[in-house]
Amino acid sequence: MTKYLNQALLQNTTVFSQNLKRLNHLHDNQSIDIIFTNQINQKINQKIKLLGFDFEDVTPDEVYFGLREKIKYDENQFIEKYQHDSLINGLIQYLNHLLEDTEPVITIKSSLIKQVIISLKPLKTRRLLGYRSYQSMIKREPLAEILLSIKYYETKNFINRFNSSTHNLSVSDFVKARLKVYLSRQTLEQFSSNQLLYNFETGQIMLVNYSENKLQQPGQLSQIIYRFWELVNNWIHVSYLLENFSFRPDFSNLYNSLKCSLNVNLNIDNQNWLKKTNQFDYFLNQEINDRRFNYLSGELLNINFGSNFEFWNDVNYLVAVLNNQAVSLNLADISIDLLQNHDYVNRSLRHGVDNLKKKLFFSYFNPNEVNDYYLQSIKIQDQSYLNQLLKLSR
């Protein structure tokens, strides 16, 4: 393993290095880690130049504080553009614009959800939203608002009954819809401020308890935009997985197991269920275009933070090592430090390091054909050293 990877990935043991050597051996000793390191350093060099520094003559703390100032500048430009109307509405407009080129996701038919709501009669939700009847609530209130209230205000027993209503759905009960962002009119007592929530059933992302003042705090807008893309990325992965296994008789069970968490990484070690289907060959032989295959193989989406945050595109996995010190270029790490008033010594590295591990791992698995990917996956998924690598990549 290269010295850069050892320092950037914060690996102080020989286990990771030994396992990486085995992975190189599996790929005919092509030294993929060295090629990967050179590519990463080229990208870091380019970004540091855009900050106005010379890669050969800059200190790690200069890069770090340069990144902080870049976030402040980008956010001030955003605020100046949208504050004349409403910063919150401007943010929603901005996020929805970013969604225009993303894939639709699998959702439950709204008519079916409405039937379930009327049959179960969520009393707390009806009273909270100010309706006299369930029929009028269903007719006039956005479905996402109703589901939000059910999730956070109804009893645990009611929520269990609501979730059970989706256990025996058929494929015909689902449709594909584009993700949509909106501002909830509710104030959820469970959260103090600035929450990004979602309704998996309807494909809607909700901004809850937001205020204009909070959005102007340095690092806040960047943190929201990063968390938004992380959510969208995982959501599309999960939806694509569901779409391609809709032929399974236990599809509704798969749906319910995945909807509980959008933090699913479609890595090699959670593909065991692939071998449980007798239609595995059918899946392998489907026509899958390159863009969709990127979702399937576990690669990160080609993140586009928009025109106001263009510098931060494609840097979420970059970790610079200068004078033997690691500095994350990840937008989430830098914005967290701004929000929490961290100094250089206590700088955040987690998001950058985690994404660099993922990027490194998937650089070893970039086949031209879906068949190659899965056949390779099944061949090596039981090897313990690979499982250790996968755990490190999360």
C-alpha positions as CSV (number, residue, x, y, z in Angstrom):
1,M,0.0,0.0,0.0
2,T,1.3,3.5,-0.8
3,K,2.4,5.8,1.9
4,Y,-0.3,8.2,0.9
5,L,-3.1,5.7,1.4
6,N,-1.7,4.7,4.8
7,Q,-1.8,8.3,6.0
8,A,-5.0,9.4,4.2
9,L,-7.0,6.4,5.4
10,L,-5.6,6.6,8.9
11,Q,-4.4,3.0,8.8
12,N,-2.0,2.3,11.7
13,T,-2.1,-1.5,11.4
14,T,-0.7,-3.9,8.9
15,V,-4.0,-5.7,8.4
16,F,-5.3,-3.2,5.8
17,S,-2.0,-3.2,3.9
18,Q,-1.8,-7.0,3.8
19,N,-5.4,-7.3,2.6
20,L,-4.8,-4.7,-0.1
21,K,-1.8,-6.8,-1.3
22,R,-4.1,-9.8,-1.6
23,L,-6.6,-7.8,-3.6
24,N,-3.8,-6.6,-5.9
25,H,-2.8,-10.3,-6.3
26,L,-6.4,-11.1,-7.2
27,H,-6.0,-8.6,-10.1
28,D,-2.7,-10.0,-11.4
29,N,-0.6,-7.6,-9.4
30,Q,-1.5,-4.6,-11.5
31,S,-0.7,-2.2,-8.6
32,I,-4.1,-0.6,-8.8
33,D,-3.4,1.2,-5.4
34,I,-0.5,3.0,-6.9
35,I,-2.4,4.1,-10.0
36,F,-5.3,5.1,-7.8
37,T,-3.0,7.2,-5.6
38,N,-1.5,9.1,-8.5
39,Q,-5.0,9.9,-9.8
40,I,-6.2,11.1,-6.4
41,N,-3.1,13.4,-6.0
42,Q,-3.7,14.9,-9.4
43,K,-7.2,15.8,-8.5
44,I,-6.1,17.2,-5.1
45,N,-3.4,19.3,-6.8
46,Q,-6.0,20.8,-9.2
47,K,-8.4,21.7,-6.3
48,I,-5.6,23.3,-4.3
49,K,-4.6,25.4,-7.3
50,L,-8.2,26.6,-7.5
51,L,-7.9,27.8,-3.9
52,G,-5.0,29.9,-5.0
53,F,-2.2,27.8,-3.5
54,D,0.8,26.0,-4.9
55,F,0.6,22.3,-4.2
56,E,4.4,22.1,-3.7
57,D,4.5,25.1,-1.3
58,V,1.5,25.0,0.9
59,T,0.9,23.9,4.5
60,P,-2.0,21.6,5.6
61,D,-3.5,24.3,7.8
62,E,-3.4,26.8,4.9
63,V,-5.4,24.4,2.8
64,Y,-7.8,23.7,5.6
65,F,-8.6,27.3,6.3
66,G,-8.7,28.0,2.6
67,L,-11.4,25.4,2.3
68,R,-13.4,27.0,5.1
69,E,-13.2,30.4,3.4
70,K,-14.3,28.9,0.2
71,I,-17.5,27.5,1.9
72,K,-18.2,30.9,3.4
73,Y,-17.8,32.6,0.0
74,D,-20.0,30.1,-1.8
75,E,-22.7,30.3,0.9
76,N,-22.6,34.2,0.9
77,Q,-23.1,34.1,-2.9
78,F,-26.1,31.8,-2.5
79,I,-27.6,33.9,0.2
80,E,-27.2,37.1,-1.8
81,K,-28.9,35.4,-4.8
82,Y,-32.0,34.2,-2.8
83,Q,-32.5,36.3,0.2
84,H,-34.5,39.0,-1.7
85,D,-37.4,36.5,-1.7
86,S,-37.1,33.7,0.8
87,L,-33.9,31.9,1.6
88,I,-35.8,28.7,2.5
89,N,-37.9,28.8,-0.7
90,G,-34.7,29.5,-2.7
91,L,-33.1,26.4,-1.1
92,I,-36.1,24.2,-2.0
93,Q,-36.0,25.5,-5.5
94,Y,-32.3,24.9,-5.8
95,L,-32.6,21.3,-4.4
96,N,-35.5,20.4,-6.7
97,H,-33.5,21.7,-9.7
98,L,-30.6,19.4,-8.7
99,L,-33.1,16.5,-8.8
100,E,-34.2,17.1,-12.4
101,D,-31.6,14.7,-13.9
102,T,-31.8,12.0,-11.3
103,E,-33.6,8.6,-11.7
104,P,-37.2,8.2,-10.5
105,V,-37.6,6.0,-7.5
106,I,-40.1,3.2,-6.5
107,T,-43.0,4.5,-4.5
108,I,-46.3,3.0,-3.3
109,K,-49.4,4.2,-5.3
110,S,-50.9,7.2,-3.5
111,S,-54.4,5.8,-3.8
112,L,-53.4,2.7,-1.9
113,I,-51.8,4.7,0.9
114,K,-54.9,6.9,1.2
115,Q,-57.1,3.8,1.5
116,V,-54.9,2.5,4.3
117,I,-55.0,5.8,6.1
118,I,-58.8,6.0,6.0
119,S,-59.1,2.4,7.2
120,L,-56.7,2.8,10.1
121,K,-58.1,6.2,11.2
122,P,-55.0,8.1,12.6
123,L,-56.9,10.2,15.2
124,K,-53.9,12.2,16.5
125,T,-52.9,13.1,13.0
126,R,-56.4,14.2,12.0
127,R,-56.6,16.5,15.1
128,L,-53.1,17.8,14.7
129,L,-53.7,18.8,11.1
130,G,-57.1,20.4,12.0
131,Y,-59.6,18.2,10.2
132,R,-63.0,17.0,11.2
133,S,-63.1,13.9,9.0
134,Y,-60.5,11.6,7.5
135,Q,-62.0,12.0,4.1
136,S,-61.5,15.8,4.1
137,M,-58.0,15.3,5.4
138,I,-57.1,12.9,2.6
139,K,-58.7,15.3,0.1
140,R,-57.1,18.5,1.1
141,E,-53.8,17.7,3.0
142,P,-50.6,16.8,1.1
143,L,-50.1,13.1,1.6
144,A,-46.5,13.6,2.8
145,E,-47.7,15.8,5.6
146,I,-50.1,13.1,6.8
147,L,-47.4,10.5,6.7
148,L,-45.0,12.8,8.6
149,S,-47.6,13.3,11.4
150,I,-48.3,9.5,11.6
151,K,-44.6,8.8,11.9
152,Y,-43.9,11.2,14.7
153,Y,-47.2,11.6,16.6
154,E,-49.2,8.4,16.4
155,T,-48.7,5.6,18.9
156,K,-46.1,2.8,18.4
157,N,-49.0,0.3,18.0
158,F,-50.6,2.4,15.3
159,I,-47.3,2.8,13.4
160,N,-46.8,-1.0,13.5
161,R,-50.2,-1.5,12.1
162,F,-49.6,1.0,9.3
163,N,-46.2,-0.7,8.4
164,S,-47.9,-4.1,8.4
165,S,-50.3,-2.8,5.7
166,T,-47.4,-2.9,3.2
167,H,-46.2,-6.4,4.0
168,N,-48.3,-8.1,1.4
169,L,-48.3,-5.7,-1.5
170,S,-47.8,-6.9,-5.1
171,V,-45.6,-5.3,-7.7
172,S,-48.6,-3.7,-9.3
173,D,-49.1,-1.6,-6.1
174,F,-45.9,0.3,-6.8
175,V,-45.1,3.0,-9.3
176,K,-42.0,5.1,-10.1
177,A,-41.9,8.8,-9.3
178,R,-39.4,11.6,-9.2
179,L,-38.0,12.7,-5.8
180,K,-39.4,16.0,-4.7
181,V,-38.4,18.5,-1.9
182,Y,-40.8,20.6,0.0
183,L,-41.0,22.6,3.2
184,S,-43.2,21.0,5.9
185,R,-45.7,23.4,7.5
186,Q,-45.4,21.4,10.8
187,T,-43.1,22.1,13.7
188,L,-41.9,18.7,15.0
189,E,-41.3,18.9,18.8
190,Q,-38.8,16.0,18.5
191,F,-36.3,18.3,16.6
192,S,-34.9,21.6,17.6
193,S,-34.1,22.7,14.1
194,N,-32.8,22.0,10.6
195,Q,-34.0,18.4,9.9
196,L,-34.0,16.7,6.5
197,L,-36.6,14.0,6.6
198,Y,-38.1,11.7,4.0
199,N,-41.2,9.7,3.1
200,F,-40.0,6.5,1.5
201,E,-43.5,5.6,0.5
202,T,-44.1,8.8,-1.5
203,G,-40.6,9.7,-2.7
204,Q,-40.7,13.1,-0.9
205,I,-37.9,14.9,1.1
206,M,-39.0,17.3,3.7
207,L,-37.3,20.3,5.3
208,V,-38.6,20.6,8.9
209,N,-38.2,23.3,11.5
210,Y,-36.1,25.5,9.3
211,S,-35.6,29.3,9.9
212,E,-34.0,32.0,7.8
213,N,-31.5,32.8,10.5
214,K,-30.3,29.2,10.9
215,L,-29.7,28.9,7.2
216,Q,-27.4,31.9,7.3
217,Q,-25.1,30.3,9.9
218,P,-21.7,29.5,8.2
219,G,-21.6,25.9,7.1
220,Q,-25.4,25.3,7.4
221,L,-26.3,25.5,3.7
222,S,-23.4,23.4,2.7
223,Q,-24.2,20.8,5.3
224,I,-27.9,20.6,4.1
225,I,-26.8,20.2,0.5
226,Y,-24.3,17.5,1.2
227,R,-26.8,15.5,3.4
228,F,-29.4,16.0,0.7
229,W,-27.2,14.4,-2.0
230,E,-26.1,11.6,0.4
231,L,-29.8,10.8,1.0
232,V,-30.6,10.9,-2.8
233,N,-27.6,8.8,-3.6
234,N,-28.6,6.0,-1.2
235,W,-32.3,6.3,-2.2
236,I,-31.5,5.7,-5.8
237,H,-29.4,2.7,-5.0
238,V,-32.2,1.1,-3.0
239,S,-34.8,1.9,-5.6
240,Y,-32.7,0.4,-8.3
241,L,-32.2,-2.7,-6.3
242,L,-36.0,-3.0,-5.8
243,E,-36.7,-2.4,-9.4
244,N,-34.4,-5.2,-10.6
245,F,-35.8,-7.7,-8.1
246,S,-39.5,-7.0,-8.6
247,F,-39.8,-10.5,-10.1
248,R,-39.2,-12.1,-6.7
249,P,-42.2,-13.5,-4.9
250,D,-41.1,-11.9,-1.6
251,F,-40.7,-8.5,-3.2
252,S,-42.8,-6.7,-0.5
253,N,-40.6,-8.2,2.2
254,L,-37.5,-6.9,0.4
255,Y,-39.2,-3.5,0.1
256,N,-40.0,-3.3,3.8
257,S,-36.5,-4.5,4.9
258,L,-34.9,-1.8,2.7
259,K,-37.2,1.1,3.5
260,C,-36.2,1.1,7.1
261,S,-32.8,2.5,6.3
262,L,-31.5,4.3,3.2
263,N,-27.9,3.7,4.4
264,V,-27.6,0.6,2.3
265,N,-24.4,0.1,0.4
266,L,-24.8,-2.3,-2.4
267,N,-21.4,-3.9,-1.8
268,I,-20.2,-7.4,-2.5
269,D,-20.8,-8.6,1.0
270,N,-24.6,-8.1,1.0
271,Q,-25.3,-9.9,-2.2
272,N,-26.1,-13.2,-0.6
273,W,-29.7,-12.8,-1.4
274,L,-28.7,-12.9,-5.1
275,K,-28.0,-16.6,-4.9
276,K,-31.4,-17.3,-3.3
277,T,-33.3,-16.6,-6.5
278,N,-33.8,-19.1,-9.3
279,Q,-33.9,-16.2,-11.7
280,F,-30.3,-15.0,-11.1
281,D,-29.4,-15.6,-14.8
282,Y,-32.4,-13.5,-15.8
283,F,-31.1,-10.6,-13.9
284,L,-27.6,-10.9,-15.2
285,N,-28.7,-10.9,-18.8
286,Q,-30.8,-7.8,-18.6
287,E,-29.9,-4.8,-20.7
288,I,-28.4,-2.3,-18.2
289,N,-26.9,0.9,-19.5
290,D,-23.7,2.4,-18.1
291,R,-25.3,5.0,-16.0
292,R,-27.5,2.6,-14.2
293,F,-24.7,0.1,-13.7
294,N,-22.9,2.8,-11.7
295,Y,-25.7,2.8,-9.3
296,L,-25.8,-1.0,-9.1
297,S,-22.1,-1.5,-8.7
298,G,-22.0,0.7,-5.6
299,E,-20.1,3.6,-7.1
300,L,-21.0,7.0,-5.7
301,L,-23.3,9.1,-7.9
302,N,-21.7,11.8,-10.0
303,I,-22.6,14.4,-7.4
304,N,-23.5,17.8,-8.7
305,F,-24.0,20.4,-6.0
306,G,-25.1,23.0,-8.5
307,S,-23.6,26.2,-9.9
308,N,-23.2,27.9,-6.5
309,F,-21.1,25.0,-5.1
310,E,-19.4,23.9,-8.2
311,F,-15.9,23.7,-6.6
312,W,-17.2,20.8,-4.3
313,N,-18.3,18.5,-7.2
314,D,-16.3,15.3,-7.2
315,V,-14.2,16.0,-4.1
316,N,-16.2,14.1,-1.5
317,Y,-13.5,11.3,-1.6
318,L,-10.4,13.6,-1.6
319,V,-8.1,13.7,1.4
320,A,-4.9,15.7,1.0
321,V,-1.8,14.6,2.9
322,L,0.7,17.5,3.4
323,N,3.6,17.4,5.8
324,N,2.3,14.0,6.9
325,Q,-1.0,15.5,8.0
326,A,-4.4,14.6,6.5
327,V,-6.9,17.3,5.4
328,S,-10.3,16.3,4.1
329,L,-11.7,18.2,1.1
330,N,-15.1,16.8,1.7
331,L,-17.9,19.4,1.9
332,A,-19.5,17.7,4.9
333,D,-16.3,17.6,7.0
334,I,-15.5,21.3,6.4
335,S,-19.1,22.5,7.0
336,I,-19.3,20.5,10.2
337,D,-16.2,22.2,11.5
338,L,-17.7,25.6,10.7
339,L,-21.0,24.8,12.4
340,Q,-19.3,23.4,15.5
341,N,-16.4,25.9,15.6
342,H,-13.7,23.3,15.4
343,D,-10.1,24.4,15.1
344,Y,-7.5,22.8,12.8
345,V,-6.3,20.3,15.5
346,N,-9.9,19.0,15.9
347,R,-10.7,19.0,12.2
348,S,-13.2,16.5,10.8
349,L,-11.9,13.7,8.5
350,R,-14.6,11.0,8.7
351,H,-16.6,11.7,5.6
352,G,-13.6,12.2,3.4
353,V,-11.8,9.1,4.7
354,D,-15.0,6.9,4.4
355,N,-15.6,7.9,0.8
356,L,-11.9,7.5,-0.1
357,K,-12.1,3.9,1.2
358,K,-15.1,3.3,-1.0
359,K,-13.6,4.9,-4.0
360,L,-10.4,2.8,-3.5
361,F,-12.3,-0.5,-3.1
362,F,-14.5,0.0,-6.2
363,S,-11.5,1.0,-8.3
364,Y,-10.8,-2.8,-8.1
365,F,-14.2,-3.6,-9.4
366,N,-15.0,-1.6,-12.5
367,P,-15.9,-4.2,-15.1
368,N,-17.5,-3.6,-18.5
369,E,-20.2,-6.1,-18.0
370,V,-22.7,-6.6,-15.2
371,N,-22.1,-10.3,-15.5
372,D,-18.4,-9.9,-14.7
373,Y,-19.2,-7.9,-11.6
374,Y,-21.5,-10.4,-10.1
375,L,-19.6,-13.5,-11.1
376,Q,-16.5,-12.0,-9.5
377,S,-18.6,-11.0,-6.4
378,I,-19.9,-14.5,-5.9
379,K,-16.4,-15.9,-6.4
380,I,-14.7,-13.9,-3.7
381,Q,-17.4,-12.8,-1.2
382,D,-16.7,-15.6,1.3
383,Q,-13.0,-14.7,1.6
384,S,-12.4,-13.1,5.1
385,Y,-9.8,-10.6,4.0
386,L,-12.2,-9.1,1.5
387,N,-15.0,-8.8,4.1
388,Q,-12.5,-6.9,6.3
389,L,-11.8,-4.5,3.5
390,L,-15.5,-4.0,2.9
391,K,-16.1,-3.2,6.6
392,L,-13.3,-0.6,6.4
393,S,-15.0,1.0,3.4
394,R,-18.2,1.9,5.1
